[in-house]
C-alpha cells in the first residue's frame, strides 16, 4: 500500500526585509491632529475630581482635536462615582480596589486616542501642562512631566 499524496504546498517562512529594503524614516510622524485620551485613575476622590475633570475638559476643548477623558474608579467607597455622572467622561468602575497600576492598565485598554496621557485623580498634576506634553509627541515617543 502506498502513502496518499497531498496537494498541500508549504510556503517558505517569511523573511524580515533587510535594512536596505526597508523604507527610510526621514521625519517623525505628524501628531498635530491626533486624538487624545486622558486617563485618570481615582480612588475616593469625590472632593477633587469634579474640579480636576472640568479643568481637563477645558484644556482639551482648546486643543482643536478629538479627545476623551477616561476615569477609572478603583473601587471608591465615597461619592466619587456619583460626582462623575453629569460630566463629559467615560467611566470604568472596578468592583473593588485593585491598585493604581491595574487602574492605569484598564484605562489604556479602554482608551481610543492616538495619544494617551495619564494624570492622577487627586489634582497633583496641572491640566494646563497637557498641551506642553502633547507637543513633544512626534519627535519623541513619550513625554514625562516632572515637578520642580
Wavefront OBJ file of the C-alpha trace (Angstrom):
o trace
v 0.000 0.000 0.000
v 1.344 3.440 -0.881
v 1.024 6.603 1.209
v -1.611 9.077 -0.009
v -0.250 12.091 -1.805
v -1.283 15.614 -0.921
v -1.539 18.797 -2.913
v -0.589 20.756 0.204
v 2.171 23.255 -0.518
v 4.255 24.707 2.254
v 5.371 28.292 1.766
v 8.827 29.189 2.985
v 8.997 31.206 6.183
v 8.627 34.940 5.617
v 11.811 36.909 5.828
v 12.399 40.221 7.513
v 13.400 42.862 4.975
v 16.990 43.986 5.184
v 17.870 47.499 6.291
v 18.370 48.451 2.630
v 14.896 47.170 1.659
v 13.025 48.926 4.491
v 11.778 52.435 3.821
v 13.885 55.105 5.497
v 12.073 57.229 8.008
v 13.156 60.755 7.279
v 10.869 62.708 9.576
v 8.971 61.928 12.733
v 5.247 61.271 12.496
v 2.894 64.216 12.417
v 0.667 64.131 15.500
v -0.699 67.679 15.214
v -4.279 66.474 14.760
v -4.030 63.209 16.686
v -6.786 62.334 19.128
v -6.032 62.423 22.847
v -7.189 60.187 25.681
v -6.576 61.442 29.211
v -6.624 58.565 31.693
v -7.373 59.434 35.317
v -7.364 56.625 37.896
v -9.303 57.589 41.031
v -10.000 56.141 44.449
v -12.157 58.101 46.908
v -11.560 61.462 45.209
v -15.034 62.993 45.498
v -13.611 66.271 46.857
v -11.178 66.890 43.979
v -12.393 65.019 40.906
v -15.089 67.362 39.559
v -12.830 70.406 39.516
v -9.974 68.400 38.005
v -12.121 66.917 35.229
v -13.631 70.326 34.414
v -10.113 71.771 34.067
v -9.004 68.847 31.875
v -12.038 69.244 29.612
v -11.471 72.988 29.291
v -7.866 72.412 28.199
v -8.802 69.588 25.800
v -11.534 71.640 24.124
v -8.931 74.315 23.426
v -6.660 71.892 21.562
v -8.828 71.656 18.454
v -8.515 67.900 18.133
v -10.618 64.860 19.118
v -10.366 63.943 22.779
v -11.805 61.858 25.583
v -11.374 61.650 29.337
v -11.318 58.114 30.751
v -11.884 57.877 34.506
v -11.137 54.570 36.174
v -12.782 54.350 39.564
v -10.731 51.851 41.518
v -13.378 50.694 43.976
v -14.198 54.029 45.618
v -16.423 53.826 48.687
v -17.272 57.544 48.795
v -19.344 59.549 46.306
v -16.729 59.654 43.519
v -18.856 57.731 41.010
v -21.920 59.884 41.712
v -19.864 63.074 41.169
v -18.806 61.857 37.720
v -22.325 61.206 36.375
v -23.010 64.679 34.924
v -19.536 65.073 33.408
v -18.477 64.512 29.795
v -16.306 61.474 30.589
v -16.051 57.741 30.031
v -16.151 55.948 33.409
v -14.951 52.433 34.088
v -15.535 51.190 37.638
v -13.569 48.406 39.280
v -15.746 46.453 41.741
v -13.085 46.802 44.448
v -9.698 48.479 44.878
v -7.070 46.610 42.885
v -4.428 49.334 42.727
v -3.241 52.272 40.670
v -1.246 50.159 38.218
v -4.254 47.998 37.412
v -6.419 51.103 37.022
v -3.946 52.581 34.541
v -3.896 49.322 32.561
v -7.699 49.316 32.479
v -7.650 52.911 31.225
v -5.161 52.143 28.470
v -7.278 49.194 27.328
v -10.371 51.418 27.085
v -8.691 54.495 25.596
v -9.429 55.330 21.971
v -6.957 58.186 21.474
v -3.816 58.047 19.379
v -2.037 59.859 22.213
v -2.547 58.629 25.768
v -1.887 60.935 28.694
v -2.139 59.884 32.353
v -2.949 62.165 35.278
v -3.567 61.460 38.954
v -7.082 61.996 40.241
v -6.094 63.991 43.306
v -5.209 67.121 41.360
v -1.441 66.945 41.842
v -0.899 67.338 38.083
v -1.801 70.607 36.362
v -4.131 70.106 33.370
v -2.586 73.284 31.947
v 0.520 71.217 31.178
v -1.365 68.936 28.762
v -0.516 71.000 25.641
v 3.188 71.090 26.600
v 3.276 67.313 26.939
v 1.350 66.656 23.733
v 3.541 68.923 21.612
v 6.502 66.658 22.410
v 4.837 63.616 20.852
v 6.118 63.041 17.351
v 9.719 63.994 17.867
v 9.544 61.745 20.949
v 7.509 58.601 21.638
v 6.905 59.520 25.256
v 6.908 62.714 27.309
v 7.075 62.748 31.111
v 6.327 65.752 33.271
v 8.273 66.255 36.477
v 7.585 68.671 39.309
v 10.381 71.051 40.151
l 1 2 3 4 5 6 7 8 9 10 11 12 13 14 15 16 17 18 19 20 21 22 23 24 25 26 27 28 29 30 31 32 33 34 35 36 37 38 39 40 41 42 43 44 45 46 47 48 49 50 51 52 53 54 55 56 57 58 59 60 61 62 63 64 65 66 67 68 69 70 71 72 73 74 75 76 77 78 79 80 81 82 83 84 85 86 87 88 89 90 91 92 93 94 95 96 97 98 99 100 101 102 103 104 105 106 107 108 109 110 111 112 113 114 115 116 117 118 119 120 121 122 123 124 125 126 127 128 129 130 131 132 133 134 135 136 137 138 139 140 141 142 143 144 145 146 147 148
